[in-house]
Amino acid sequence: MTQPAAPQLFPGHPVPTSAARRRFRALARSAPWLSTSLRISFQVPQPFEDPARGLKGRLEMIIRQREAVAVYNPDGEIIYQREHFTADRGPSFVASASSSSWALPVALTSPVFTGDRLVHRRPEIAGFGDLLPLDFLSTVLDPFEVAGAEPASLDLAFDHPTYIHELAESTFAGRKVLAAVLSAGYSYRACLSDFALVPAGTRTLLMLDLETGICVHRRVLDAGSHEPEVNIQVLSRNEYYIDSLFTAPTPTLTDVRAPIPWELRGESGTA
């Protein structure tokens, strides 16, 4: 029995051409090379909350490439800091290193670019590792899993990780995005075992920020789905952040930010 097609999310837009699909996939591969730093705001989806560490509700995060991150709560207090630029490279690091830890950092690799400076084919690069406070962020900040590291042979749709049903340029949180309705193909492999950008058997809306390549919105379109919605707001990019924003302050004898209060004694002979 023939099943009716799902209603269009972007009525009036043409069926995506091969060139349009290639552009979306190239943008999905490009995030590591489009920004040196990002400042974002996001609402932690309920399944990924970690209240014990304060990782719940709306948070703001600054990230410098893949080497340093700091997270702030709505009161502007730092609730998470981590950096890799001061990581130990002594004998203990060599003994415990894995093959992925030896992958080159993004700045030292040269992908193959398209004519509009997006990534056509990307090399193997080091991931975020244990840098980020919540695992799902690694996928939305580098959504290449929906496109693969390189184009499929002859650009055939069934060889790609995902099938693109619709494509449209739009806006999200005041920024230009490239929106797509996707479904997972047989070769789709999520980077995380507990979070896939495009869950199997679903039609999913993804919005990629045109300037940064990160996934700023993910919503499963199937009625009754319990997959959490993801929303990321890009506040700024390519700002300069000093190292001390990502490292805990070194204890000193006197912390001038919190001066010791002095109590004045009464004069001698007085009650």
DRENKEKOL-437599 format. One record per residue (C-alpha): x, y, z; residue number from 0. Coordinates in Angstrom, 2 decimals. Layout:
> xx yy zz k
> X Y Z NUM
...
//
This chain:
> xx yy zz k
> 0.00 0.00 0.00 0
> 1.35 3.42 -0.95 1
> 1.90 5.71 2.03 2
> 1.09 9.42 1.66 3
> 4.06 11.77 1.75 4
> 4.61 13.79 4.92 5
> 3.43 17.40 4.68 6
> 6.16 19.86 3.74 7
> 7.70 21.88 6.53 8
> 8.80 24.54 4.04 9
> 6.01 24.69 1.45 10
> 6.90 26.53 -1.70 11
> 10.56 25.57 -1.61 12
> 11.80 23.36 -4.47 13
> 13.07 19.83 -3.98 14
> 16.73 20.11 -2.92 15
> 19.11 19.88 -5.85 16
> 22.35 17.93 -5.73 17
> 24.30 21.18 -5.38 18
> 22.10 22.33 -2.48 19
> 22.55 19.00 -0.69 20
> 26.33 19.18 -1.16 21
> 26.34 22.68 0.34 22
> 24.43 21.56 3.44 23
> 26.73 18.59 3.98 24
> 29.83 20.73 3.50 25
> 28.52 23.20 6.10 26
> 27.95 20.31 8.53 27
> 31.62 19.30 8.16 28
> 32.99 22.82 8.52 29
> 32.38 23.95 12.12 30
> 35.96 23.36 13.42 31
> 37.40 25.65 10.72 32
> 34.85 28.48 10.77 33
> 35.47 29.96 14.24 34
> 38.39 30.43 16.61 35
> 36.06 30.98 19.57 36
> 32.35 30.98 20.36 37
> 30.10 32.39 23.04 38
> 26.75 30.63 23.17 39
> 23.66 30.42 25.33 40
> 21.56 27.28 25.64 41
> 18.83 25.61 27.66 42
> 20.01 22.24 28.96 43
> 17.51 19.59 27.77 44
> 15.93 17.85 30.76 45
> 17.42 14.37 29.99 46
> 20.94 15.84 30.06 47
> 20.67 17.98 33.19 48
> 23.21 17.48 35.99 49
> 21.83 19.46 38.95 50
> 24.63 18.34 41.27 51
> 27.08 20.37 39.18 52
> 24.66 23.20 38.48 53
> 24.25 22.15 34.85 54
> 20.56 22.85 34.42 55
> 18.35 25.59 33.08 56
> 19.79 28.27 30.81 57
> 23.58 28.52 30.72 58
> 26.15 30.58 28.87 59
> 29.36 29.05 27.59 60
> 32.55 30.36 26.01 61
> 34.75 27.94 24.12 62
> 38.14 28.59 22.51 63
> 38.69 26.20 19.62 64
> 38.85 22.72 21.22 65
> 41.21 23.57 24.01 66
> 39.29 25.52 26.67 67
> 35.76 26.07 27.92 68
> 34.01 27.99 30.71 69
> 30.32 27.80 31.65 70
> 28.33 30.44 33.54 71
> 24.95 30.30 35.26 72
> 22.34 33.09 34.86 73
> 23.93 34.95 37.80 74
> 27.25 35.14 35.96 75
> 28.97 32.64 38.28 76
> 31.41 30.15 36.81 77
> 30.11 26.63 37.34 78
> 32.51 24.75 35.06 79
> 36.01 25.35 33.72 80
> 38.32 23.07 31.78 81
> 41.31 23.56 29.51 82
> 43.81 21.47 27.62 83
> 46.51 24.03 26.91 84
> 48.27 23.28 30.21 85
> 47.82 19.50 29.99 86
> 50.71 17.38 31.20 87
> 52.78 15.87 28.38 88
> 55.10 13.86 30.61 89
> 55.65 10.07 30.77 90
> 52.25 9.46 32.40 91
> 50.50 11.12 29.45 92
> 52.42 9.01 26.94 93
> 51.64 5.81 28.85 94
> 47.89 6.51 28.99 95
> 47.48 8.05 25.52 96
> 45.13 6.49 22.99 97
> 45.21 6.66 19.21 98
> 42.57 9.42 19.21 99
> 44.55 11.57 21.64 100
> 47.39 11.69 19.10 101
> 45.13 13.04 16.34 102
> 46.25 16.44 15.12 103
> 44.55 19.56 16.46 104
> 42.29 21.44 14.05 105
> 44.78 24.29 13.52 106
> 47.42 21.86 12.15 107
> 45.27 20.09 9.57 108
> 44.31 21.05 6.02 109
> 40.91 19.90 4.80 110
> 39.85 20.05 1.17 111
> 37.63 23.09 0.72 112
> 34.81 23.81 -1.69 113
> 34.72 26.94 -3.83 114
> 32.81 28.84 -1.11 115
> 35.33 27.85 1.60 116
> 33.31 25.07 3.20 117
> 34.81 21.65 3.89 118
> 34.45 19.15 1.07 119
> 36.60 16.48 2.73 120
> 37.91 16.69 6.29 121
> 40.89 14.90 7.85 122
> 40.72 13.00 11.11 123
> 41.05 15.54 13.89 124
> 41.07 15.31 17.67 125
> 37.59 15.47 19.17 126
> 36.51 17.38 22.24 127
> 37.44 14.48 24.54 128
> 36.51 15.31 28.12 129
> 36.58 19.07 27.54 130
> 32.85 19.79 27.50 131
> 30.59 19.61 30.58 132
> 27.78 17.74 28.77 133
> 28.41 15.15 26.07 134
> 25.58 16.18 23.74 135
> 27.32 19.52 23.16 136
> 30.14 17.84 21.23 137
> 27.65 16.74 18.57 138
> 25.83 20.04 18.16 139
> 29.13 21.98 18.05 140
> 30.47 19.70 15.30 141
> 27.52 18.07 13.49 142
> 29.56 16.28 10.81 143
> 27.89 12.95 11.65 144
> 24.92 13.91 9.44 145
> 27.24 14.37 6.44 146
> 30.21 12.08 6.98 147
> 33.85 13.11 6.72 148
> 33.70 13.17 2.91 149
> 31.12 12.97 0.11 150
> 29.75 9.60 -0.80 151
> 30.72 8.03 -4.09 152
> 29.03 9.78 -7.04 153
> 26.97 11.83 -4.54 154
> 24.28 9.14 -4.41 155
> 21.67 9.83 -1.75 156
> 21.52 6.29 -0.40 157
> 25.27 6.26 0.25 158
> 25.15 9.31 2.50 159
> 24.56 9.03 6.27 160
> 21.32 11.00 6.01 161
> 18.72 11.70 3.35 162
> 17.76 15.36 2.85 163
> 14.02 15.75 2.23 164
> 13.79 19.55 2.38 165
> 16.19 22.50 2.45 166
> 15.57 26.18 3.11 167
> 17.50 29.24 4.22 168
> 15.86 30.75 7.27 169
> 16.63 32.60 10.50 170
> 16.89 31.37 14.08 171
> 17.48 33.59 17.13 172
> 18.28 36.46 14.81 173
> 20.92 34.60 12.77 174
> 20.87 33.14 9.28 175
> 20.65 29.35 9.18 176
> 20.41 26.56 6.65 177
> 17.49 24.36 7.69 178
> 16.99 20.77 6.54 179
> 14.52 17.97 7.16 180
> 16.55 14.75 7.43 181
> 16.12 11.05 7.97 182
> 18.87 8.59 8.85 183
> 20.30 6.29 6.19 184
> 21.73 2.82 6.63 185
> 25.29 4.20 6.94 186
> 24.45 6.80 9.60 187
> 26.54 6.37 12.75 188
> 25.99 8.71 15.68 189
> 29.16 9.89 17.43 190
> 27.49 9.37 20.82 191
> 25.69 6.20 21.84 192
> 23.01 8.09 23.77 193
> 22.41 11.04 21.47 194
> 21.93 11.10 17.71 195
> 21.19 14.29 15.85 196
> 18.89 12.29 13.56 197
> 17.34 9.38 15.51 198
> 16.65 6.24 13.49 199
> 13.19 6.03 11.93 200
> 12.39 9.73 12.35 201
> 12.16 12.87 10.26 202
> 14.21 15.52 12.03 203
> 14.60 19.25 11.51 204
> 18.17 20.53 11.81 205
> 19.26 24.15 11.54 206
> 22.94 24.90 10.94 207
> 24.25 28.40 11.60 208
> 25.61 29.72 8.30 209
> 28.58 31.52 9.88 210
> 29.71 28.92 12.40 211
> 28.43 25.58 11.06 212
> 27.13 24.47 14.47 213
> 23.67 22.98 14.97 214
> 21.56 25.66 16.64 215
> 18.25 23.82 16.53 216
> 17.26 20.15 16.49 217
> 13.64 19.00 16.62 218
> 12.23 15.56 15.83 219
> 9.10 16.07 13.74 220
> 7.40 12.73 14.40 221
> 4.31 13.06 16.57 222
> 4.70 11.48 19.98 223
> 8.50 11.51 19.93 224
> 10.19 11.88 23.32 225
> 13.49 13.08 21.85 226
> 14.49 16.39 23.49 227
> 14.53 19.60 21.49 228
> 17.91 21.34 21.34 229
> 18.31 25.11 20.99 230
> 21.60 27.01 20.86 231
> 21.91 30.78 20.60 232
> 25.17 32.11 19.15 233
> 26.05 35.31 21.01 234
> 29.42 36.04 19.40 235
> 32.29 34.42 17.54 236
> 36.02 34.97 17.07 237
> 36.39 37.02 20.24 238
> 39.69 36.96 22.12 239
> 39.65 35.15 25.48 240
> 42.65 35.11 27.80 241
> 43.83 31.90 29.47 242
> 42.74 32.97 32.96 243
> 39.07 32.77 31.95 244
> 39.44 29.00 31.72 245
> 41.67 28.27 34.70 246
> 40.98 28.30 38.43 247
> 42.68 31.22 40.21 248
> 45.91 30.36 42.02 249
> 45.47 30.72 45.80 250
> 47.39 33.62 47.33 251
> 48.02 34.80 50.88 252
> 45.54 37.62 50.38 253
> 42.77 37.55 47.81 254
> 42.11 41.22 47.04 255
> 38.77 40.31 45.46 256
> 37.48 39.26 48.89 257
> 39.24 41.52 51.47 258
> 39.33 40.42 55.11 259
> 36.87 42.50 57.19 260
> 38.44 44.31 60.14 261
> 36.52 44.79 63.36 262
> 37.32 47.92 65.36 263
> 37.73 47.45 69.11 264
> 36.23 49.88 71.58 265
> 38.54 52.37 73.32 266
> 40.31 51.15 76.44 267
> 38.30 51.66 79.61 268
> 34.95 51.82 77.88 269
> 32.25 49.21 78.17 270
//
